[in-house]
């Protein structure tokens, strides 16, 4: 697996990559529920065991490394709207930030071996996947 990061002593090993028709940030939706097409999470064979309990209909949080984002941005106009006041990136979902970790809430559409098809993923094709976690229900359902 490739590594991302590492400049300050932390090394992340992606567990897979996004396979998506979205290839251009300018034409991608800003959030997954704003028209993102179905996409595939394609996992490395080394993490196959971790996928064994994923089911169609499950809601997941996918953490990605936004590899095409800028890391020197600390403030933005939310959603790129210059009429809105400049806001610190920690109060926004901007991909441009010191550590460009993407957080995506998705729904599983299909599971096919090392590939998981999901809805509502706005990440670009080839984006490294760092981790996947379930969306937790009420405390008594955990």
N, C-alpha and C positions, 0 to 999 in steps of 0.2 A: 504494500500500500504506500501511496505517496504521503508526504508529511506536509502540513501547513503550519504556519507560525514558526516558532523556534528562535526568533530574534532575541528574546529576553529569557531564554531558558525553558520555555514551555513548548512542547512539541505535541501536536495533535495528529492522530492518524485517522484519516477519513475511513468510514466503514462502507462507503459506497459513493455513487454519483447519481445525480438527477438526470433522467432522460426525458426531455420535454421539447415540444415544438417551439417554445419560447427561446429565442436566441439573441434578442436585442432588448436591452433594458428600457430603451425609449418606448418600445411598443408593448412591453409587459404591463399587466395591471399592477397597481401599487400594493394591493392586498389580494390574497387568493380568492376571497369571496366576491371580488369585483370582476369576474369573468375569466379567471384562469382556466385553461384547458386541462383535461386529465393529463397526468404525467406518471412516469414510472420512477420508483426508487430502485436502483440496481445495486445490489449489495455484493461485497467481496465474499468469496467462498469461506474465508476464515471466520465470518460471523454467522454462518448458516444456522447454527444452533440457536442463536438469539432471535431468529425469525419464527421459530416453530409454533408459537401461540398466537400469532397475528391472525385476525379474522376479518372477513368482509363486514363492513359496517362499523368497525372500530374507529374511534377518533384518536388521533395521534398528534403529538407535538414533534415536529422534525426540526432538528437543529442543524443548520448548514454553515459553511464558511463562505461568505459572500466574496469570492475570490476576485471579482472585478470591481469591488468597491474601493473608494479612497479611504485611507486610514488617518488622514491629517485634518479631517473635518470635525469641528467641535460644535458648530451651530449651523442651523439651516432654517429656511422658510418652510414650515410644514407643507408637505405634498408639493413642494416646488412652487407654491403660490406666493409671489412677491408681495401681494397685498396683506399677507399674514405676517405678524411680527416674527423676527428671527428668534429661534428657540434652541436651547441646548439640546444636542442629539440624545442625551439620556432621557429626555421627555418626549421623544419622537420615535417613530419606527423607521427612520432613515437608514438605508443600507450603509451609508458613509458614516463611519465612526471609528474610534481607536481600535477596537476589536470587532471586525465586521461579522458577528455571529447572527445568522438569520434564525428566526423563530416562526414556524409555520404550523398552524392548526389545520390538519387535513383529515379526510375520511377515506378509509380503505375501500376500494372498489373491487380489487381482485388480488389474489396472492398466487404467484406462479414461480415456485422454486425460490431463486434468489431475487426475484422481481416482485415488487408490490406496486400495484396501480393505485393512485390516489387522486382525489378531487381537491380543488382549491389550493393548489401549490403554484405560487407565482415565481418560484426560483427558475433561473435560466438553465438551459441545457448544459450539462457538464459540471454544475455546481457540486462541490464536495459535500457529502453528508457526514456530520460529526456524530450524531446520536439520534435515537428515536425513543420517545417516552409515551406512555399512555396518558390520555386526558383522564384525570381522576373524577369520579362521580362524588356523590355525597359521602360523608365520613362513614356512614354505616354500610356503604357498598364497597369499601376498599379492602 
